[in-house]
Amino acid sequence: MSKIIYYIGLIVCLAKLRTILDFVWFYFLRPTNRWEKYLQGPSPYAVVTGATDGIGKATAQELYDKGFNLILHGRNENKLKGVIEEIQSAKSKRTGKVQDVKYFLEDASKVGIDFEGIARRFEGLNVTILVNNVGMYTIGLERFDEWTEEVHMEYVRANSLFSTFLTRAFLPSLRATARARPVLVVFIGSFGDETAMPRITLYSAAKHFNRRVALGLHADERFDIPDDKAISFMYVHVGQVNSQMDREPPNFVRASSEHFAEKLVGTFGCGRQIVIPYIGHYVVKLVYTTIPEFLATKMLRDSAHEQVERAIKESKLRS
Ligand SMILES: NC(=O)c1ccc[n+]([C@@H]2O[C@H](COP(=O)([O-])OP(=O)(O)OC[C@H]3O[C@@H](n4cnc5c(N)ncnc54)[C@H](OP(=O)(O)O)[C@@H]3O)[C@@H](O)[C@H]2O)c1
């Protein structure tokens, strides 16, 4: 009996040790310049969706500074042109040149988007990175059945279907590029895909959908293509980030968009399919998964209450 307890204890200790070593490796020792492998070939481009604010805008800036040309997506032409002007007002830190920036406009929540038409517009460009970042989030007093089916569908389209079908449209050209050089498709997710925060049911479900799409496509592409010639897919777990979506000031658990984007790009090419780029988010996740479930549920409910109260206060301030 004591031998069994000894071996169980040993296995538990080894599993914990592995987690600790992995933590130290990922956040302190891992090389963060693996994104360089996506800078191969003639004029490499990165596509970033939802690039007019927050994480998307900061990621576009980060990739530009690292030497990528950009294809940016937004829904508001003036805002997107302003962002492009801002990015191109300085030379790329890596190349010392003004990189090319192209764009396309689309309201991701709407039906009837010509995804293949979008991909066709950029055919022939050496796209090596696609960052599916666009996302829409509202938390309020309304219950699930108090939103119309159409509003629910808008959230599902903007948070998951847009990314899925944009990726699908780009796949043939990305696949052709991947034969010659590494190609990465990123899905920006959320901790909401694992936790059950009240009032954001379909947002959470949509993020979970993206996670399955990313992992599924990674496996699918490797079914009949050797690993080193196949597109890589990555799902990004995101906690709180200061942006339009969360206006509270940055702190250890809430990264600024710029800091998050720097950490995010630092994970490109790391070889993992699921990443938590920012250490503060890892700590939050550790707390949520370590404390008793009833406490985690209470914390999520309290956080939802706070967010709803803040949203009401902000909308009152605006009106
Ligand atoms: N911030 C967080 O705490 C947090 C936490 C977990 C996950 N995330 C995820 O991170 C990603 C980026 O969010 P963020 O925090 O950077 O939010 P953000 O500041 O609100 O930026 C969202 C971007 O998506 C665009 N967008 C939103 N709805 C759109 C639509 N229907 N059609 C076209 N474009 C649309 C916005 O365009 P406009 O400028 O026109 O509004 C903006 O460019 C999202 O996928 C989000 O779910 C964020």
The ligand as an SDF file (V2000), in Angstrom:
LIG
                    3D

 48 52  0  0  0  0  0  0  0  0999 V2000
   -9.7330   43.2360  -24.4350 N   0  0  0  0  0  0  0  0  0  0  0  0
   -9.9220   42.1250  -23.7500 C   0  0  0  0  0  0  0  0  0  0  0  0
   -9.9560   42.1420  -22.5140 O   0  0  0  0  0  0  0  0  0  0  0  0
  -10.0850   40.8110  -24.4660 C   0  0  0  0  0  0  0  0  0  0  0  0
  -10.1970   39.6550  -23.6740 C   0  0  0  0  0  0  0  0  0  0  0  0
  -10.3270   38.4320  -24.3050 C   0  0  0  0  0  0  0  0  0  0  0  0
  -10.3420   38.3640  -25.6940 C   0  0  0  0  0  0  0  0  0  0  0  0
  -10.2360   39.4930  -26.4400 N   0  0  0  0  0  0  0  0  0  0  0  0
  -10.2990   39.3500  -27.8950 C   0  0  0  0  0  0  0  0  0  0  0  0
   -9.3030   40.1330  -28.5200 O   0  0  0  0  0  0  0  0  0  0  0  0
   -9.7420   40.5270  -29.8240 C   0  0  0  0  0  0  0  0  0  0  0  0
   -9.5280   42.0090  -29.9920 C   0  0  0  0  0  0  0  0  0  0  0  0
  -10.2930   42.7050  -29.0340 O   0  0  0  0  0  0  0  0  0  0  0  0
   -9.8710   44.1250  -28.4520 P   0  0  0  0  0  0  0  0  0  0  0  0
   -9.8230   43.9890  -26.9960 O   0  0  0  0  0  0  0  0  0  0  0  0
   -8.7050   44.6740  -29.1560 O   0  0  0  0  0  0  0  0  0  0  0  0
  -11.2090   44.9390  -28.8110 O   0  0  0  0  0  0  0  0  0  0  0  0
  -11.4370   46.3510  -29.4930 P   0  0  0  0  0  0  0  0  0  0  0  0
  -10.5010   47.3710  -28.9530 O   0  0  0  0  0  0  0  0  0  0  0  0
  -12.8980   46.5650  -29.3530 O   0  0  0  0  0  0  0  0  0  0  0  0
  -11.0900   46.1010  -31.0320 O   0  0  0  0  0  0  0  0  0  0  0  0
  -11.8790   45.2690  -31.8050 C   0  0  0  0  0  0  0  0  0  0  0  0
  -11.5460   45.4520  -33.2680 C   0  0  0  0  0  0  0  0  0  0  0  0
  -12.4840   44.6640  -34.0260 O   0  0  0  0  0  0  0  0  0  0  0  0
  -13.2450   45.5390  -34.8570 C   0  0  0  0  0  0  0  0  0  0  0  0
  -14.6220   45.0900  -34.9680 N   0  0  0  0  0  0  0  0  0  0  0  0
  -15.5000   44.8310  -33.9780 C   0  0  0  0  0  0  0  0  0  0  0  0
  -16.6700   44.4130  -34.4770 N   0  0  0  0  0  0  0  0  0  0  0  0
  -16.5300   44.4200  -35.8320 C   0  0  0  0  0  0  0  0  0  0  0  0
  -17.3840   44.1040  -36.9060 C   0  0  0  0  0  0  0  0  0  0  0  0
  -18.6410   43.7130  -36.7060 N   0  0  0  0  0  0  0  0  0  0  0  0
  -16.9150   44.2070  -38.1570 N   0  0  0  0  0  0  0  0  0  0  0  0
  -15.6480   44.6250  -38.3870 C   0  0  0  0  0  0  0  0  0  0  0  0
  -14.7910   44.9610  -37.4190 N   0  0  0  0  0  0  0  0  0  0  0  0
  -15.2240   44.8610  -36.1470 C   0  0  0  0  0  0  0  0  0  0  0  0
  -13.1770   46.8940  -34.1860 C   0  0  0  0  0  0  0  0  0  0  0  0
  -13.4940   47.8880  -35.1510 O   0  0  0  0  0  0  0  0  0  0  0  0
  -13.9560   49.3940  -34.7310 P   0  0  0  0  0  0  0  0  0  0  0  0
  -12.6820   50.1250  -34.4360 O   0  0  0  0  0  0  0  0  0  0  0  0
  -14.6580   49.8690  -35.9350 O   0  0  0  0  0  0  0  0  0  0  0  0
  -14.8350   49.2630  -33.5120 O   0  0  0  0  0  0  0  0  0  0  0  0
  -11.7110   46.8910  -33.7350 C   0  0  0  0  0  0  0  0  0  0  0  0
  -10.8520   47.1120  -34.8200 O   0  0  0  0  0  0  0  0  0  0  0  0
  -11.2080   40.1050  -29.9170 C   0  0  0  0  0  0  0  0  0  0  0  0
  -11.3080   38.9270  -30.6610 O   0  0  0  0  0  0  0  0  0  0  0  0
  -11.5960   39.8600  -28.4700 C   0  0  0  0  0  0  0  0  0  0  0  0
  -12.6330   38.9270  -28.3530 O   0  0  0  0  0  0  0  0  0  0  0  0
  -10.1070   40.7190  -25.8560 C   0  0  0  0  0  0  0  0  0  0  0  0
  1  2  1  0
  2  3  2  0
  2  4  1  0
  4  5  1  0
  4 48  2  0
  5  6  2  0
  6  7  1  0
  7  8  2  0
  8  9  1  0
  8 48  1  0
  9 10  1  0
  9 46  1  0
 10 11  1  0
 11 12  1  0
 11 44  1  0
 12 13  1  0
 13 14  1  0
 14 15  2  0
 14 16  1  0
 14 17  1  0
 17 18  1  0
 18 19  2  0
 18 20  1  0
 18 21  1  0
 21 22  1  0
 22 23  1  0
 23 24  1  0
 23 42  1  0
 24 25  1  0
 25 26  1  0
 25 36  1  0
 26 27  1  0
 26 35  1  0
 27 28  2  0
 28 29  1  0
 29 30  1  0
 29 35  2  0
 30 31  1  0
 30 32  2  0
 32 33  1  0
 33 34  2  0
 34 35  1  0
 36 37  1  0
 36 42  1  0
 37 38  1  0
 38 39  2  0
 38 40  1  0
 38 41  1  0
 42 43  1  0
 44 45  1  0
 44 46  1  0
 46 47  1  0
M  CHG  2   8   1  16  -1
M  END
$$$$
